């Protein structure tokens, strides 16, 4: 009997010694919250690598200001090179090795798709994928909160503006032959249809294509007066450049992924001037108070010397602001269930991006997990300055 | 008709960069029978070296390019001397694997040292400056590439055909033991061909750089150059150049008239077809041992 009591006592002591870990949420300790992100620091999408670095600066700033209810954020960022296989391997390694509470951003539709189901199966929260894909919300996933305006909505907004405000009659679409490009294509086709029109040309291109003259020849042949580009940064720059060389001068419009105008002006040697794009955040020179604050307290303090203050850098803040809001609203009692519940309560949240709202999970309502349908249009001016063409618009 | 002519002209223009890469690959293959998969990255690192000379040290273009050419030759010689030559009892497969390894190392180094952001190299000719003749356009940079490729081909052809070193290269390729016996320093010949090949590849890289620079910029030209070299027979310099122009033209015509979506794979379909019908390539004359 004595032996039995002793064994029970030892077992109880053993169990109690592990109590905090048994009942604590994965990736959360008394003093830390582990958050992860992938981002292409190398490879074809490296131009968007500063998104993950922007998030890093933002998290550092939060930690310097006391963290979240006494807990510091431990940020785990890795380079996936925009390679879905690497994204999956990296996410699994960190999730199963270190234990991540939630994932932030993550550039790219294809890399995100590689881990979407894995995170959903484990109900690990993922907030603000840095891509406006329909895949995040068709069907909505309980764990996944999108912040980026949908590419479809953005393409609709651009085509609508071209037709209604600029009187364009012949619209052609150049798109990357993947899910990202096809999302833009679908939005444009749908808006054209709503106006009783059809695209005069649809020109697909592959990510590895470097010779785009045949593509531009097709666009020129179509006699388009507006060309909508849903391609990579490099492709868009080449299309505009080759068009200039061919003396083909339609109005160019492009996705928000090419809205970092100083950068685009640099790589096109000034040819980007006049291009209209959608955007997902306040403009760098808008004087928007919160943006100014981030510039001074996050970028100036934590960004690397060679980093540039631009839309892509602070996109890493835009896409994680709602996540931080959700974490703060949880208080000290931080569990994934609680976090998801608090995210669902976010209504009309306004940081430096569009207004964000979520609803209780409803698999038939994409807006229970798509936080925004707002975008606005900007035009690139001399020296990479941006001219605001519209206010925030709600496009569904 | 205008479109057809434009496609031919554009095909020839893009074929020039394939031709330069094809030439570079053929030069190495002619001596060692090893396809050098590091060719693109050797050109890449030289291009970034020139960029560094231009932007960090503010050198004039002609000095930066001259230094880049010296760097390219030194790099080619170094890789052959320090890595390839050290391979123990190498067979062709082992050597190919080594070139792939070099490719990875160079790519990683460029990404680490220069970053992966897109850049453009300052150059006296704008990347999109062009001549318009009637309704036909040709980029000035492409015209320069075309002239350079043809000139290089002629120089290399004459060099390999009529110079003593060219003869030594041929001897090294055909029978390196016999070449050694007659006093040819085959190691030096190999090192020299790596240097020349690196230089030719670097010319291609430098002429692509004013349009767009990033660590993966040489993949497409390298693959297409390799395709052209295979089509041309791997040992024929004019063969690689003619095949490169054919490839450029076929790609453009295919993209224009059949399918823009499959334009980028047409090169590889052609390789398969050529290898099935004429495995030695379209222009190669292989050395046959007489018994």
Interface residues (C-beta under 8 A of the other chain):
Chain A: X40 X41 X42 X43 X44 X46 X47 X49 X177 X203 X204 X205 X206 X208 X209 X210 X211 X213 X214 X215 X217 X218 X221 X233 X234 X237 X238 X241 X242 X244 X245 X246 X247 X266 X267 X269 X271 X306
Chain B: X3 X6 X7 X10 X13 X14 X111 X115 X116 X117 X118 X119 X120 X126 X127 X128 X129 X130 X132 X137 X139 X211 X212 X214 X215 X216 X217 X219 X220 X221 X251 X252 X255 X256 X260 X261 X263 X264
